[in-house]
Amino acid sequence: MSDFDTDLFVIGGGSGGVRAARIAAGYGARVMLAEEYRVGGTCVIRGCVPKKLLVYASRFAHTFEEAEGYGWTVGEPTFDWATLIANKDREIARLEAAYTANLTRSKVEIIKSRAVLDDAHTVRLLADGSQVRAKHILIATGGWPAMGNGIAGIEHVISSNEAFHLTELPKRILIQGGGYIAVEFACIFAGLGSEVTLVYRGDNILRGFDDDVRAHLRHEMERRGIKVICKRIVEAVEKVDHGLCVELSDHEDIVVDKVMFATGRRPNVAGLGLEVAGVRLDEKGAIAVDEYSRTNVPHIYAVGDVTDRIALTPVAIREGHAFADTVFGGKPTRVDHTNVPSAVFSDPEIGVIGLTEAQARERYHRVDIYKTTFRPMKTVFVGSEARTLMKIIVDGASDRVLGCHIAGPDSAEMIQILGIAIRMGATKADFDATMALHPTAAEELVTLRTVTETHVRQAAE
Ligand SMILES: Cc1cc2nc3c(=O)[nH]c(=O)nc-3n(C[C@H](O)[C@H](O)[C@H](O)COP(=O)(O)OP(=O)(O)OC[C@H]3O[C@@H](n4cnc5c(N)ncnc54)[C@H](O)[C@@H]3O)c2cc1C
């Protein structure tokens, strides 16, 4: 008889935890999973999925505008936020039920409770105070919005969590942050008709992305009427008669109806009992793990955003799966965190994979850049000035494609597929040898013949 109540206790029913639990149970492990809020986690309940639904909603604005140029007569379109939110909530409930059913079918015992560690093998369930002794523990508690160091009036500020549940569409909204979540919400609200101001403390939005993409997106967002204020921060928020008065660091006041901070996310480790279990954090406050997601305590593992490697759903899922293969499937599996495709569902959308130009120039002796911007067929036809950017970064020595960056309609879809070629080590010659598919925007990727810039690194002194 085992000394343990379960082989695996998973804390957190999000992308990483759910996958790990299902796969481990499939290997015959007895698995329990605790979720304190809703099964599905950030991605399903208040992240990727509801966000993408709002993105879809916001893009109808263009569709109505363009339709006329194509001969359609569309009456004055009106938008109802309450309908969108109610329908979104219905879809999220459906997905939550599907996740729950999948876990139950896999024989994972779901416990609706917050779980904390009492020691390295004991989990306490706060719902009823009971304890569970677990042979292995997986921490998959995700991340949480970082709201800064408490400015005056912070109680009036919402995060992305609340943005999904607003009772009405704000007429004017100020969003602080320059990362993908800030930019996406700015474009969502602008598309739905809000007057949007984006405030960011850095030089330009989307730090870490290719500089051409950053400049392109900012230009396009401004062209679409979003006010982007960089090198400034929000100092205070005060409730006034007709909304919220936001004081910026240069003392400019802006009055809006809602203020949202999207200033990054922190690993969700507070109050988890990591100290009593002896689990170490890294210098950024994330759970420190090795390449098998194992913490310094050999039977405790951690996956997903709580480890702050790459905070994306498919990465958390892959890490959870690899953990289960390693510990319960007898197949030690590492996750490759290079060449992860990613997207920003802004307007226009961004899809990227591999190195930025700056990274490539730092690491490679000679870098060739192939770049184009053009007005896509569909929208130039109706007189739109919107431009698509495509940029391919090539190692001049081996001809290997090091990175690809697209800002334009459907770029996320293009990058997903391009990811296969780039992972396989495709060269620029492979791109050139691929027959174009006409008429598409993606054909530009295989017809870019002329190097726009070459950068040769000077030998280090
Ligand atoms: C607004 C937004 C948009 C996003 N968009 C995208 C996107 O387009 N594409 C993409 O790939 N990623 C996106 N992400 C990121 C993605 O959601 C996360 O990377 C992913 O959900 C991480 O999975 P996880 O398993 O690590 O954690 P989570 O999915 O956050 O799951 C953690 C779960 O643990 C629970 N929990 C925490 N502590 C405890 C405890 N002590 N006891 C019990 N339960 C606990 C939480 O309630 C939560 O359900 C987005 C995130 C946000 C916030």
The ligand as an SDF file (V2000), in Angstrom:
LIG
                    3D

 53 58  0  0  0  0  0  0  0  0999 V2000
   -5.2040   38.8620  -21.6100 C   0  0  0  0  0  0  0  0  0  0  0  0
   -4.3160   37.6950  -21.9670 C   0  0  0  0  0  0  0  0  0  0  0  0
   -4.2110   37.3010  -23.2700 C   0  0  0  0  0  0  0  0  0  0  0  0
   -3.4070   36.2200  -23.6150 C   0  0  0  0  0  0  0  0  0  0  0  0
   -3.3340   35.8690  -24.9320 N   0  0  0  0  0  0  0  0  0  0  0  0
   -2.5730   34.8180  -25.2990 C   0  0  0  0  0  0  0  0  0  0  0  0
   -2.5200   34.3890  -26.6460 C   0  0  0  0  0  0  0  0  0  0  0  0
   -3.1520   34.9950  -27.5360 O   0  0  0  0  0  0  0  0  0  0  0  0
   -1.7680   33.3080  -26.9550 N   0  0  0  0  0  0  0  0  0  0  0  0
   -1.0600   32.6220  -25.9970 C   0  0  0  0  0  0  0  0  0  0  0  0
   -0.3960   31.6340  -26.3210 O   0  0  0  0  0  0  0  0  0  0  0  0
   -1.0740   33.0240  -24.7040 N   0  0  0  0  0  0  0  0  0  0  0  0
   -1.8170   34.0940  -24.3370 C   0  0  0  0  0  0  0  0  0  0  0  0
   -1.8620   34.4690  -23.0150 N   0  0  0  0  0  0  0  0  0  0  0  0
   -1.0050   33.7710  -22.0460 C   0  0  0  0  0  0  0  0  0  0  0  0
   -1.6310   32.4420  -21.6090 C   0  0  0  0  0  0  0  0  0  0  0  0
   -2.9340   32.6590  -21.1410 O   0  0  0  0  0  0  0  0  0  0  0  0
   -0.7660   31.8070  -20.5280 C   0  0  0  0  0  0  0  0  0  0  0  0
    0.5590   31.7020  -21.0060 O   0  0  0  0  0  0  0  0  0  0  0  0
   -1.2510   30.4210  -20.1470 C   0  0  0  0  0  0  0  0  0  0  0  0
   -2.5910   30.4500  -19.7040 O   0  0  0  0  0  0  0  0  0  0  0  0
   -0.3480   29.8480  -19.0510 C   0  0  0  0  0  0  0  0  0  0  0  0
   -0.8280   28.6170  -18.6060 O   0  0  0  0  0  0  0  0  0  0  0  0
   -0.4920   28.1080  -17.1320 P   0  0  0  0  0  0  0  0  0  0  0  0
   -0.9770   26.7060  -17.0660 O   0  0  0  0  0  0  0  0  0  0  0  0
    0.9100   28.3860  -16.8160 O   0  0  0  0  0  0  0  0  0  0  0  0
   -1.3220   29.0350  -16.1610 O   0  0  0  0  0  0  0  0  0  0  0  0
   -2.8580   29.4980  -16.1460 P   0  0  0  0  0  0  0  0  0  0  0  0
   -3.5390   29.2040  -17.4260 O   0  0  0  0  0  0  0  0  0  0  0  0
   -2.8250   30.9050  -15.6790 O   0  0  0  0  0  0  0  0  0  0  0  0
   -3.4970   28.5650  -15.0490 O   0  0  0  0  0  0  0  0  0  0  0  0
   -3.1860   28.6680  -13.7000 C   0  0  0  0  0  0  0  0  0  0  0  0
   -4.4000   28.2470  -12.9110 C   0  0  0  0  0  0  0  0  0  0  0  0
   -4.0190   27.9980  -11.5650 O   0  0  0  0  0  0  0  0  0  0  0  0
   -5.0520   28.4390  -10.7140 C   0  0  0  0  0  0  0  0  0  0  0  0
   -4.4200   28.6320   -9.4020 N   0  0  0  0  0  0  0  0  0  0  0  0
   -3.4610   29.5330   -9.0670 C   0  0  0  0  0  0  0  0  0  0  0  0
   -3.0580   29.3340   -7.8000 N   0  0  0  0  0  0  0  0  0  0  0  0
   -3.7760   28.2850   -7.3220 C   0  0  0  0  0  0  0  0  0  0  0  0
   -3.7990   27.5890   -6.0720 C   0  0  0  0  0  0  0  0  0  0  0  0
   -2.9790   27.9370   -5.0860 N   0  0  0  0  0  0  0  0  0  0  0  0
   -4.6590   26.5710   -5.9290 N   0  0  0  0  0  0  0  0  0  0  0  0
   -5.4890   26.2060   -6.9470 C   0  0  0  0  0  0  0  0  0  0  0  0
   -5.4940   26.8220   -8.1410 N   0  0  0  0  0  0  0  0  0  0  0  0
   -4.6510   27.8340   -8.3260 C   0  0  0  0  0  0  0  0  0  0  0  0
   -5.5520   29.6960  -11.3790 C   0  0  0  0  0  0  0  0  0  0  0  0
   -6.8650   30.0030  -10.9550 O   0  0  0  0  0  0  0  0  0  0  0  0
   -5.4790   29.3110  -12.8480 C   0  0  0  0  0  0  0  0  0  0  0  0
   -6.6960   28.7460  -13.2830 O   0  0  0  0  0  0  0  0  0  0  0  0
   -2.6790   35.5340  -22.6210 C   0  0  0  0  0  0  0  0  0  0  0  0
   -2.7730   35.9400  -21.2920 C   0  0  0  0  0  0  0  0  0  0  0  0
   -3.5760   37.0080  -20.9610 C   0  0  0  0  0  0  0  0  0  0  0  0
   -3.6740   37.4350  -19.5230 C   0  0  0  0  0  0  0  0  0  0  0  0
  1  2  1  0
  2  3  1  0
  2 52  2  0
  3  4  2  0
  4  5  1  0
  4 50  1  0
  5  6  2  0
  6  7  1  0
  6 13  1  0
  7  8  2  0
  7  9  1  0
  9 10  1  0
 10 11  2  0
 10 12  1  0
 12 13  2  0
 13 14  1  0
 14 15  1  0
 14 50  1  0
 15 16  1  0
 16 17  1  0
 16 18  1  0
 18 19  1  0
 18 20  1  0
 20 21  1  0
 20 22  1  0
 22 23  1  0
 23 24  1  0
 24 25  2  0
 24 26  1  0
 24 27  1  0
 27 28  1  0
 28 29  2  0
 28 30  1  0
 28 31  1  0
 31 32  1  0
 32 33  1  0
 33 34  1  0
 33 48  1  0
 34 35  1  0
 35 36  1  0
 35 46  1  0
 36 37  1  0
 36 45  1  0
 37 38  2  0
 38 39  1  0
 39 40  1  0
 39 45  2  0
 40 41  1  0
 40 42  2  0
 42 43  1  0
 43 44  2  0
 44 45  1  0
 46 47  1  0
 46 48  1  0
 48 49  1  0
 50 51  2  0
 51 52  1  0
 52 53  1  0
M  END
$$$$
